[in-house]
Amino acid sequence: YKATKKSAKGKIGFFKRISLSYGAGFHADVFGYTNSAIHLDNLNDPNTIIDMYKNAKENFKDKLEKNTVSAGVELHTIADFYAHSNYIELCSTVFEEDKIPTLSEALKNEKIRNILEKHLRTGNYPNKDNDPYSHEKMNKDNNRSEMGEKRYKNGEKTFHEIAIELAKKEISNMMEEIKWKK
């Protein structure tokens, strides 16, 4: 929701922005809360995760003029990729805090792409005891979660803050690619 609201400002009209934000926040979490495809949960095949991310980007463009709420749900998927996967942790093996690419950018970099294609995964939901890949242990949904509060290479930003920044950057890039009708 935060990433969508700020990225859409100035690019689309007020009511469309509200509808998009509703889809990205409340609608995705309340009506799609058990849908692993929306939240990118329970995935341990890197290629499936990458394909679902790419599909969300394409679906967003297709749905935007027809159903802004549905387009917002696709943005929720983009944001949840950064909050529910080990993407940021994998990037920490290659990039400094201020140089972390979006997934779209990372796929153009052979070194990180090779790492992602072997090790990218998302958290398992619902949570199971002692599962190191549980959603509870992996999520960066807020600064109070185990991974969300962790600092990137002991730097200034938390993993949660970086997840939001990456989602905002990707969504802003997606918005720039579209010819807007206010």
N, C-alpha and C positions, 0 to 999 in steps of 0.2 A: 504494500500500500504506500509506504513512504517513498519508495523508489518511483512508483508510477506517478504519484501526485506531483513531485518536483520535476520529473522528466517531461511531463505533458504540459506544464505551465507555459503559456505563451505560444504553444503550437496548435492547440485546439480550443474550441469554445468552452465556456464554463460548464454547460450541461453535459456535453460529451465527456469532459474531463471528470465530472462527478460520476457518471455512469461507468467510465473506465476504472476509476479508483474503487468504486463499489465492487465491480467484478474482480479486481485484483485483491481486494481485502475480504470484506464480509462474505460475499457470495462464494468465493473459492473456499474459505475456511468453514462456513456454516453448511452450505449445500454440497460441498465436495470434500468434506473432511475425511472421508474414508477412501477417497479415490487416489490411489498411489500414483497414477499418471499425472494428476495435477500437482502433487507435492513431491514427485520424484523420490518416493520412498521405496524400500525393498528391492533395490536394483544393485546387482553386483557384476553386471556385464558392461564394461566401459563403452563398447560400441552402441549398445542399447541406450545408455544414458545420453551419449553425444547425439544420437539420432533423435531422441525425444526432445532434447534442447533445440536442435535445428528445426524440428517439426513445430514446436511452440512458436518459434520466430516466424515461420512461414504462415502458420495458422493465424497468428496475430494480424498479419497484413491482409489475409483473406477475410477475416471476420470484422475488421475495424469499421467498414462502412455499413455492414449489415446488422451487427449486434455488438454494440460497444461493451456490454457486460461480458459477453463471451470472449471478446478480445482482451478484456481485463484479466480474465481467468488465465489466458495464455501468458500474460505478464507475470502473474503469480508463479507460474511454473518456472519462468526465467529467474525470478528472485529466489525461489526455493532451491534452485540448483546450487547457488552459492551458499545458502544457509543449511542445506541438508546433505551435501556431499563432502568428500575429503579434498575437493579441488584446491582450496586455499592451502591446506597442509602440503599437498603435492607441489604447489607453486613455491612454497617456502624452501624447497630444495634447489631452486633455480634462480628465483627473483628476490630482489630487495623489496621492502615494504611499499615503496612508492613506484614500483615498476611492474606490479602484478597485472597481467593482461586479462581481458575478458576471455571467455572460452572461445569466442569467434576469433579473437586475435591469437590466442594460444595455439589454435589448430594450424596456424601458418608457421609456427616455430617448431622445427623438427625435434629438437631436444625435449621440450615439454610435451609435445604431442605424443612422442614415444612413451614417456612416463605415464601420461593419461591413459593411453590405449592399453596399458598393462595393469594399472593400479586404481583407476577411478571407480568409485562406488558411492552409494548413498546409504543412509541409515535404515535399519530395520524398524518397522512400526507395525503392530504395537511392540512396545519394549519387552524384552525377555531378560530375566536375571542373568548377570555375568556375560552378556553379549557385548563384546568390545565394539561392535558395529551397530548398536542400538541407536535409535533416533535420539534417545535421551543423552547418550554419550557424544554423539556426533554433531548435533544441531547447533547452529549459531543464530537461532531465532531472536536472541536477546543477549544483553551483556551479563545476565545472571546464569546462563547455562554453562556447563563445564567447558565446552569449547568456545562458546561465545565470549566468555570473559578472558580467555587466554590471549596473551599479547603476541603478535607476530614477531618472531625472532627477538623477543624481549624488547620490541620497539614501542612506539607511542600508541599505535592503534590496536584495538582488540580485533579478534577474528570476526565478531559481529559487525563492527564498524566497516571492516574491509568488505564483508559480504554485501552490505548495503551499498557501499561505493561502487562495487563491481556491477551490481544489479542496476543502479542508476546510470552508470556509464553505458551498459549494453542497451538499456531501454532508450536512453537519449540517442544513441547511435541508430536504433531502429526507427525512432521518431523522425530523425533527420532524413532517412531514406525515403520517407513517404511524403507525397505532395498533399498537403493538408487543405481541407475545405472547412472553414470555420463555421 
